[in-house]
Amino acid sequence: MAVRVRELEKIRLRKGVLIQGLPGIGLVGKIAVDYIVRELKPRRVAELYADTLYLYGGNVGVIVDEKGVLELPRYYFYLYAQEDRDVVFVTSPVQPVSWGQYEVANHVLDYFQMNGGVEVVSVCGTTMGEEPGVYFAVARGTSPEELLRRGYKASPGGVITGACGLLPALAALRGMKAYVLMGYTSRLEPDPEAAKAIVSALCDIYGFKISLEDLDKMIEEIKKREAEQLKTMKEAKERGQPPFYV
């Protein structure tokens, strides 16, 4: 199969922007884009299949949905029409394995560019930085001035692994405006607080009108659960129980 883009409908973009959020550090990018897709309810216009889209942990397999239906791992493309431009959101439950990243990214860009795409944004989490907030890295040829003016911080350096950094870097080679937005996180587990910072940034830059109420609820639930766990561990320690009995 290699890589195949299945178009569910023909599209033609006006000043097309692509915003990609895939699994990564703290699931920051995926949570952010999935949340925006849920709130804006854009229509699905395409899917990408590849034999390098493995399940979490590097296993080959399929996903079984809540109705018991088999689903191949895939990328989903959603189209949201604004007054002056069209936005394509790309999300997936998986990323390509390392040796498939370039091929998949180039197929994403082929589909996007041939339909009128001009700007590419990837969102993800980062552990690089000194404090919570949104950091950015721009591809060559893209000015950082607008992002600085809006109060976002330039990345202090390092690397961005996987599709988050690769897609905008390859987009720049095609002459497109391209950059990465990263939510600072110190968590290995899902971090909706960092994702909320990314959602807020995308709303600020692209004018999306959505409520953050459900993200706030998710953040509070995690904080409550962590507080209960710490309390339980503290009580166990006071009783002289080892942590694994908690």
C-alpha positions as CSV (number, residue, x, y, z in Angstrom):
1,M,0.0,0.0,0.0
2,A,2.9,2.4,0.8
3,V,1.0,5.7,1.3
4,R,-2.5,6.5,-0.1
5,V,-4.7,9.6,0.4
6,R,-8.4,8.8,0.0
7,E,-10.4,11.9,-0.9
8,L,-13.9,11.9,0.5
9,E,-14.8,15.0,-1.4
10,K,-13.0,17.3,-3.8
11,I,-11.9,20.6,-2.3
12,R,-10.3,23.9,-3.4
13,L,-8.8,26.0,-0.6
14,R,-8.8,29.7,-0.2
15,K,-5.5,30.8,1.3
16,G,-5.4,27.3,2.8
17,V,-3.9,26.8,6.3
18,L,-3.0,23.3,7.6
19,I,-2.9,22.7,11.3
20,Q,-1.5,19.3,12.4
21,G,-1.7,17.8,15.9
22,L,-0.5,14.2,16.4
23,P,0.5,12.1,19.4
24,G,3.7,13.3,21.1
25,I,5.0,14.6,24.4
26,G,2.0,14.9,26.8
27,L,-0.3,14.4,23.9
28,V,-0.4,18.2,23.8
29,G,-0.8,18.6,20.0
30,K,-3.4,15.8,19.6
31,I,-5.5,17.0,22.6
32,A,-5.5,20.6,21.2
33,V,-6.4,19.7,17.6
34,D,-9.0,17.1,18.6
35,Y,-10.6,19.6,20.9
36,I,-10.9,22.3,18.3
37,V,-12.2,19.7,15.8
38,R,-14.8,18.7,18.3
39,E,-15.9,22.2,19.0
40,L,-15.9,23.6,15.4
41,K,-17.3,20.4,13.9
42,P,-15.5,20.7,10.5
43,R,-16.3,18.1,7.9
44,R,-14.0,15.3,7.1
45,V,-12.7,15.6,3.6
46,A,-9.8,13.0,3.3
47,E,-8.0,10.2,5.0
48,L,-4.4,9.0,4.6
49,Y,-3.4,5.4,4.9
50,A,0.2,4.2,5.1
51,D,2.0,0.9,5.9
52,T,4.2,2.8,8.3
53,L,1.4,3.9,10.6
54,Y,1.9,1.5,13.5
55,L,0.0,1.3,16.7
56,Y,1.3,2.7,20.0
57,G,4.3,0.7,21.0
58,G,5.4,0.0,17.5
59,N,3.0,-2.9,16.8
60,V,1.3,-3.5,13.5
61,G,-2.5,-3.8,14.0
62,V,-5.9,-2.2,13.7
63,I,-8.0,-0.2,16.0
64,V,-11.4,-1.4,17.2
65,D,-14.0,1.3,17.7
66,E,-16.7,1.5,20.3
67,K,-19.1,-0.3,18.0
68,G,-16.7,-3.2,17.4
69,V,-15.7,-2.1,13.9
70,L,-12.1,-2.6,12.7
71,E,-10.3,0.6,11.6
72,L,-6.9,0.9,10.0
73,P,-4.7,3.5,11.6
74,R,-4.9,6.7,9.5
75,Y,-4.6,10.4,9.3
76,Y,-7.9,12.4,9.2
77,F,-8.2,15.7,7.3
78,Y,-11.0,18.1,8.4
79,L,-12.0,21.3,6.5
80,Y,-13.2,24.4,8.3
81,A,-14.3,27.3,6.1
82,Q,-13.7,30.8,7.5
83,E,-14.8,34.1,5.8
84,D,-11.4,34.8,4.2
85,R,-9.6,31.4,4.3
86,D,-10.0,27.7,4.7
87,V,-8.3,25.7,7.5
88,V,-7.5,22.0,7.2
89,F,-7.0,20.2,10.5
90,V,-4.9,17.0,10.5
91,T,-5.1,14.6,13.4
92,S,-4.5,10.9,14.0
93,P,-4.2,8.4,16.9
94,V,-0.7,7.5,15.6
95,Q,2.4,8.8,14.0
96,P,4.5,7.1,11.3
97,V,7.5,5.0,12.4
98,S,10.8,6.9,12.0
99,W,11.6,5.5,8.5
100,G,8.1,6.5,7.2
101,Q,8.0,10.1,8.4
102,Y,9.4,11.7,5.3
103,E,7.2,9.8,2.9
104,V,4.0,10.4,4.9
105,A,4.8,14.1,5.4
106,N,5.4,14.7,1.7
107,H,2.1,13.0,0.8
108,V,0.3,15.3,3.3
109,L,1.9,18.3,1.7
110,D,1.2,17.0,-1.9
111,Y,-2.5,16.8,-1.1
112,F,-2.6,20.1,0.8
113,Q,-0.6,22.1,-1.8
114,M,-2.3,20.8,-4.9
115,N,-5.6,22.0,-3.4
116,G,-4.4,25.5,-2.7
117,G,-2.6,25.3,0.6
118,V,-0.1,28.0,1.5
119,E,0.6,27.8,5.2
120,V,1.5,24.9,7.6
121,V,1.4,24.8,11.4
122,S,2.3,21.9,13.6
123,V,1.4,21.9,17.3
124,C,2.9,19.7,20.0
125,G,4.4,19.6,23.5
126,T,7.9,20.6,24.5
127,T,10.1,20.2,27.6
128,M,12.4,22.9,26.3
129,G,11.8,26.2,28.1
130,E,11.9,27.8,31.5
131,E,8.2,28.3,32.3
132,P,4.7,27.3,31.2
133,G,3.5,29.0,28.0
134,V,3.6,28.7,24.3
135,Y,6.9,28.5,22.4
136,F,7.5,28.6,18.7
137,A,10.0,27.7,16.1
138,V,9.7,29.1,12.5
139,A,10.9,27.4,9.3
140,R,13.4,29.3,7.2
141,G,11.7,32.0,5.2
142,T,9.0,32.6,7.8
143,S,9.3,35.7,10.0
144,P,8.9,35.3,13.7
145,E,7.7,38.9,14.2
146,E,3.9,38.2,14.4
147,L,4.4,35.4,16.9
148,L,6.7,37.6,19.1
149,R,4.2,40.5,18.9
150,R,1.5,38.2,20.1
151,G,3.6,37.3,23.2
152,Y,4.8,33.8,22.3
153,K,8.4,32.9,23.1
154,A,11.0,31.6,20.7
155,S,12.2,28.1,21.5
156,P,15.5,28.1,23.4
157,G,16.8,25.4,21.1
158,G,17.1,21.6,20.9
159,V,15.3,19.2,18.6
160,I,11.7,18.4,17.7
161,T,11.3,14.7,16.9
162,G,8.7,13.2,14.6
163,A,6.1,14.8,12.4
164,C,5.6,18.0,14.4
165,G,8.9,19.5,13.3
166,L,9.3,17.7,10.0
167,L,6.1,18.8,8.3
168,P,6.7,22.5,8.5
169,A,10.4,22.1,7.7
170,L,9.4,20.3,4.5
171,A,6.7,22.8,3.7
172,A,9.2,25.6,3.8
173,L,11.2,23.9,1.0
174,R,8.0,24.2,-1.1
175,G,7.8,27.9,-0.4
176,M,5.1,27.8,2.2
177,K,4.9,29.8,5.4
178,A,5.5,27.3,8.2
179,Y,6.1,27.1,11.9
180,V,5.6,25.1,15.1
181,L,3.7,26.0,18.2
182,M,4.7,24.1,21.4
183,G,3.0,24.0,24.7
184,Y,5.5,23.7,27.6
185,T,4.9,20.5,29.7
186,S,6.9,18.7,32.4
187,R,4.5,15.7,32.2
188,L,4.9,12.4,30.4
189,E,1.2,11.6,30.8
190,P,-1.5,13.6,28.9
191,D,-1.3,17.4,29.7
192,P,-4.6,19.2,28.9
193,E,-3.2,22.4,30.6
194,A,-0.5,22.7,28.0
195,A,-3.0,21.7,25.3
196,K,-5.3,24.6,26.5
197,A,-2.4,27.0,26.0
198,I,-2.1,25.8,22.4
199,V,-5.8,26.0,21.8
200,S,-5.9,29.6,23.1
201,A,-2.9,30.5,20.8
202,L,-4.6,29.0,17.7
203,C,-7.8,30.9,18.6
204,D,-5.8,34.1,19.0
205,I,-3.9,33.7,15.7
206,Y,-6.7,32.3,13.5
207,G,-9.8,33.7,15.2
208,F,-11.5,30.5,16.2
209,K,-14.5,31.1,18.5
210,I,-14.7,28.1,20.9
211,S,-15.4,27.5,24.6
212,L,-12.6,26.2,26.7
213,E,-15.0,25.0,29.4
214,D,-14.6,21.3,28.8
215,L,-10.8,21.6,28.8
216,D,-10.9,23.4,32.1
217,K,-13.0,20.6,33.5
218,M,-10.5,18.1,32.3
219,I,-7.7,20.0,34.0
220,E,-9.5,20.2,37.3
221,E,-10.3,16.5,37.2
222,I,-6.7,15.6,36.7
223,K,-5.6,18.0,39.5
224,K,-8.2,16.6,41.8
225,R,-7.1,13.0,41.1
226,E,-3.4,13.8,41.6
227,A,-4.2,15.5,44.9
228,E,-6.1,12.5,46.1
229,Q,-3.2,10.2,45.0
230,L,-0.7,12.4,46.9
231,K,-2.9,12.4,50.0
232,T,-3.2,8.6,49.9
233,M,0.6,8.2,49.5
234,K,1.2,10.6,52.4
235,E,-1.2,8.7,54.7
236,A,0.4,5.4,53.7
237,K,3.8,6.7,54.5
238,E,2.7,7.9,57.9
239,R,1.4,4.4,58.6
240,G,4.7,3.0,57.5
241,Q,3.4,1.3,54.4
242,P,5.6,1.0,51.4
243,P,4.3,3.0,48.3
244,F,3.4,-0.2,46.4
245,Y,0.7,-1.0,48.9
246,V,-1.2,2.2,48.1
